[in-house]
């Protein structure tokens, strides 16, 4: 069956070539030699049953239409999974002037000839002499075997999967993750296959003299320090978006001050923020944010500052401190969800919206869209993660000092969250929902101390340890330098954050 399918593809390809050259013979053969040694042709082609004519689609300049050529490349790349032998001849035999005609042919005729061409799309770059880089992404149902079939023998694929097991399993590729193929047109061979299984690491299958080998590499990004400042007009999130930044930066900045500022309730119009943040890029394209090196937030007239420095307790860990060396991080986060509003407060008497009876509501309700991530407010152990009557999907965490936190009405649990599991402060443990006795999506958040419910707004949470006395001299110099950058008095382009941090070790 496989052989029969391959023959059909070959016949389709041959048919396409015959049609292609038949059309080309209609071109005026009177031509002059060009720089590439290929004759320029005058065309008199009119598409049947089409409104466009050759004159309408042919370019009138000498500009090279890379996208047009890439279109035909995509077709050949997907036809049976291999580049055909005649590929180079066809592409090189076309003068750049007629690239749009190639695109027209591709758009109007190719899929009529071969309707079952695979649907995966590739972005194709010429990266060297006779070398093409096909970039795409993993589709639903893709496997290493389906992607590399035709390039590498099945037995080799099995060996590569087995070889990689100790580092990463290639048996379950993640849909949507980037992948690429480096093709050598001299022998139509796969030189290299890359698959980025997360934002920091990739799998590489490389051709060698002995066959193919698998390797794992860290993804390298370029980092550039940027100064960002803004003013809140309607809300903090919109203020960030109006600057051309995205939600990730808003969350990162909120995380710096989350122990001192409640971003759900305390943000005021006119609040100001300033930040020194690393921006990541690959191949010149923005690819996310790195560390926030320093930040200042003016909230309702009060100034809060955070400077990145090496922790006094954990070797090599970076934490945020105020200008006096006091840690910003506390045992608990102020809120378990970002950028939400309070729909119901802690009270000893509230009429239940469903039961209609008045009783205590020893919780704070945070209204938020279904699916909003819910974070553990502190390090702890999961003692319950199950559906619990009117609470719906419920998570209970046990913390040090006789503290317990509860998260109710969830739509579901994060991966790995089960009874007995350890969780870290800020770790996503579940998602906002409306399960149990609930009138709409919200998080019911409760804290117990010594077995009794306490108001989360009133509980006093201790801070982490401050910097040691022997760290303060160096830290003082750090604050002076970063403060000048935050005020815009020094150019951030002249400040290398990585070298600075390495110098502090």
N, C-alpha and C positions, 0 to 999 in steps of 0.2 A: 504493500500500500504506500509506504513512504517513498519507494523508488518511483511508483506511478505518479505521485504528486510532484516529485522533483522534475519528472519528464514534462508534465503539463506546464510547469513554470518555465522550463526551457523553451517549449513551443510558443508560449505566450510572449516570451522575451524576443524570440526570433521573429514572431509576427509583428511585434512593435517595431523592430529594426527595419523590416521590409516596408512598413507603412511610412516610417520616418524618412528613409532614403527615397521612397517614391515621391514624397512631398518635396524633398530637396531637389529632385531632378526637374521640378517645374521652375526652378530659379533660373534667371538669366545667367548663362555660363560665361558671358563676357565680363571679365573681372581683372582687376589689376592686383599685382603682388602687394601684400601688406607687410608690416614689420614682422609679423609672426609667420610670414610665408604662406598665409592662407588667403585665398581670393575673396574679395568682397563681392557679394552677389546682390543683384537686383531681383526682388521677389514679385511674383504676380500670383499670389495665392489668395483664394477666397474660400472661407470655411462654409461648408454646406449647412444649411439650416441654422446659420448664425448671423447675427446682425453685424458683427465686427468683420472688417476686412483686413487683409494683411497690411494695407497702408495705415490703418488706424492703430494697429498694435505694434508695428515695427518702430524701434527707436530711431530718432533722427540725429542723435549725437554719438559720441564715441565713449560715453560713460559706461563703465562696466557694472552690470546689474548683478551683484553677488547673490541677492535673494533669489533671482530667477534661476541661476545655476544651482543654488542650494535646493531649490524645489525638485529639480530633476535628480540631484544627488540623493535626496530623501527617498525618491521612488526606487532607485537602484539599490539603496542600502536596505530597504525593507523587502525587496523582492526575493523571497526565499531565504533571507537572512545572510546573504553574502553579496559582495560586489561582483558584478559580472566581468568576464575577461575583457569585453569590448568597451568597458566603462571609460577608460582613459582615452581611447581613440575617439569616442563620441564627444566627450567633453572638450578635448583639445582641438577637435576639428571644427569647432564653432568659433567664429569670430565674435568678439565681445559685443559687437554692434547688434547682433541678432539674439541677444540673451532674452529679450522680452518675447520673442517668438517661441523660444524654448519654454518659457513660462506659459504662454498661451497653449502650446501643445500639451503641456502637463495638465493644465487646468481643465481643458475641454475634451481631451481624448484618452488619456492614460487610463482613467478609472472606468471608462466605457469598455476598453479592451480587457482589462483585468479587474473585475469588480471586487475581488476578495483580497486585495492588497492589505497587509496588516495595518492596523490603525495607529500604532505607536508613532509619535512624531519625534523627529530629531532636529536639533540645531547643529549644523555642520560647519566646522572651521577648517581651513587649510593651515596646518601647523608646521609644514616642512615640505621638502620636495617629495612628492608622491605619498605624503602622509595626511590622512584626514582624521579629525576628531569628531565623533558623533556623540552629542550630548543629549540625554533624555532623562526620564525618571521612571522609577519602578511602578508598574501598573498593577492593578488588582489581579491576583492570580499568577503574576510573574514568578518564575523560579530561576535559579541559576542555570538549570538545564535548558529551559525554554529560551533564555537570553543568549546563551553561548552555543546552542545547538547549531552545527554547521561550521562553527569556528574551531571548536575543541571536541575531541572524542568524548563520548559519554563516560567511558572508564576513567579518563583524566579528570572530568568534572567530579566524579565520585571521590577520587583520591584527594582533590583539592578541598572538598567539603570535609572529609575526614581529617585532613591536615590542619584545618582551621578551627576545629572544635574546641581546642584548649583556650583559644582567644575569643572567638566569636562564631556563632552558629550561622552558616550560610543556608540553612534549610528553610528559613522563614524570613524572606526579604520584606522590608517595610514599604508599603505603597506610598508613593509620593517622594521618596528619598532620591537624590540625584545619582545618576550612573553615567558612565561614558565608555566609548570604545575607540581605541586608536588603531586605525587600519592602514596597513602598508599596501599601496596599490601595485607595487612591483610584483608581488606574489599573492595579492588578495588575502593576506593573513591578518589575524588579530594579534597586534603587538602587545596591547595592554587593555585590561578592563578594570575600571575603578567603580566602587560602590561606597557611598558615604552613608554609613549606618546611623550616624548621629552628627551633631554639629561640630564635633571635635576629632573624630577618627574616621578612617576609611580603609576598606579592603582593596588590595591591589593584586590582580592576577597578571603576571608578567611573562612574556614569552622568553625562553632561554634556549641555549644550544641543546639542552637535554629535554626540552618540552616546555612545561609551564610551572611556575612556582607561585605560592600565595604569600602575601606579606601584609602587615598592618602598619599604618603610618598615622601620625598626628596631622590634622589639617592645619596648615600654616596661614595665619591671618596677618594683615598689616594693621597696626594700631596708630591712631592719631589722636592726640589730646585736643578736646574742643571745650570752649567756654560757652555755657548756655545760661541766659538770664531771661526771666519773664515775670509778668504780673497777672494775678488772677482777676478776671473780669466777671465771669459767670461761675465757673468752678475750676478746680485745679486741672482736671483732665483736659478740658477744652483749652485751657491756657497753654498746655504742653503741645497739643495738636496744632494750635494756631501758630506755633513757632516752627512747624514743619517736622517736629519730632513725633515719636509714636508712643503707644501705650506702654511698651516695655520700659522706656525711660521714665515715664510717670510712676510706674510701679517701683522701679529701682530707687528713685529719689524718695518716694514715700517710705520705702523700707529703711532708709538711713534714719529718718526721724519718726518712725512708727511708734517708738517707745515714749515719745514726748508729745506728739501731735496726733489727734484723732482725725484722720483725713475724711472720715465719714460725716463728722459733725462740726469740727472746729475751724474749717477753712473759711476765710472771710474775703469778700471783695476788696481788692487792693493789696492783698498779701503778695509778697515778692519772693522769688527764689533765684539762687545763683548756684551753678555747679560746674565742676571740672570733670568731664567724663571722657573715657576712651571710646572712640568709634572704630569698629572693626570693618575691614574691607578685604575682598579677594578680587584680583584682576580688575581693580579700580572700581568695583561695585560695593556699595554699602551692604554690610552683612550683620548688623546688630551692634550692640553696645558691650563694652568691656566693663572695667571697674569705674566707679565714681571715686575720684581721688580726694575731693573735698567738696563741701556743699554748705550753703547758708540758706535758711528759710526764715523770713520775717512773717510771723503769724500774729495777727491782731496786735501789732506793735512790739511783740516780744521776739527777740532774735535767738535762733537756734543754729548751732554750728556743728559740723562733723568733719574730722580730719582722719584720713586713713593712716594707720600706724600698726606696727607689730604688737600683738597681744602680750600682756604681761604674764599670762598663765600658760597659754598653749604655744609651744615653740613653732615658729613659722607661720602662724595664723595671723591674718590681717583683720583688724576691728576698727570701729569708729570711736573717736574720743572727742570731748569738747576741748576748748583751748587750755583748760586747766588740767587735762589728763584724766578726767572722769569718763568712764565708759558710757556710751550711749545705750548699749544693750542692757536690757533688764531681764529678769527671769521670765516675764510674760510679755507678749505683744499687747498693744492697747486694744486691738480688734482682730478677730479671726478672719475677716473679709475686707477687701479693698473697695473704696469708693461706693459705699452704699448709704442708705438712710435708715434711721431707727424708726420702726413702725410701732413699737411698744416697749415701754421701759420697765425696769424692776419696780414692783409695787406690791403692797400687802393685800390689795383688793382691786380686782379688775373683773369686769363682766366678760365671761368667755364668749367669743364671737360665734361659736357653734353650739355649745351646751346651754348657753343662756344663763348660767349661774355665776354668781360673784364669788371669786376665790383669789388666793394669792397668785401672783405671777412673778416668781423669783428668777426672772431671766430678762435679758435684753434681746428683742427681736430685730434682726437686720433684714430689711426688705431688699431683695436682689433678684436679678433674672435667674431662672432655672439654669443650672449648670455652672454658676459662678464658683470658682475654687474656694474651698474652706481650708484654712491653715490651722495647724496646731499652735496654740499661743505659747507653748513652752515644751521643753523636752519632757518626754513621759513614756508611759507604757499603756497600750490599749487594753482595757479591761472588758470592754464590750463593743461589738460592731455588729448589730443585728436589728431587725425590725422589732419595735417595742411598743405595741398598742398605739395610744394616741400620739406618742412621740414620733411615730413612723420610723424611718431608718435613723438609728441613733448610734453615736460614737461617744464612749466615755474614756477619758484619759486620766491616769493617776500620775501625779507629779510629786516631787520632793516637798517636805514640809507639811504633809497632811493635806495638800491641795488636790482637787479633782475638777476637771472641766467636762462639760457635756455639750454636744452638738446635735440638735434634733431636726426632724422633718427633712432630712437629706434626700436627694434624688438617687444617690449611690455613693459607693466608697472608692477611694483611690486604690490603685494596684498595691497589693501587699499589706493593706490595712486589715488586720484580723486580731482576734483576742490573743494577747501575749506579745504582739509586735512592738518594737521600740520605734518611736518617732522623734524627730528633731523639731526644734522651734522653727516655725515658718514653713514646714513641710506640708504639702497639700495632702489632706487626709480624706476629703470627701467633696461633695458638690451640692450647692443649694437646691432644694426641691420643695415639694408641698405634700409630702406623705404624712399619713396619720391624720389627726384632727387639725386641719389647716385650711385657711380660706384662700391662700395664694402663696407663691414662692417666697420663702424667707428662711433665715437661720435663727433658731431658738438657741441662745447661748447662755450657759449657766456655769457658775463657779461654786464649789463647796469647799469650806475650810473647817477641818475638824468635824466633818459629817453634817454641817449645817450650810444652807445656801447663804451666800453673801452677795452684796451688790458689786458687780464687776467694776463699776465706776469708783467705788470707795476703797477697794482693797489696795493696800500698799505693797508694791512689788519691789524687792531689793535689786540694786544694780549689780553688774559684774564688777570684778576687782578693778581699781584704777591702775594707771601706769605706776611702775616702781620708781623710787627716788632716783635710782641710777639711770633711768631712761629719760628723765625730764629735761636734761640739758639738750640732748639731741632732739627731743620732741619740740622744745621751744623754738629751735632753729627751723624745724619743719613747718610749724604753724606760721612763722614769719614769712617763709617763702610762699606757702600756699595762700596765705591771706592776701599777698600782693597780686597773685594771679586771679583770685576771686574778685578783687576790686578792679581788675583790668589795668593795673599799673605796670604789669610785665606781660610780654608776649608769650602765650602758651606754646607757640611753635618752637621756641627755644628751650622748652622744658621736656626732658625725656623721662617719663614716669617710670619706665622699667629700670633705667640706670639709677634713678633716685631711690627706688625701693631696694635694689640690690646693694646700694651704698649704705642703707640703714641696717643691714644684717650684722 
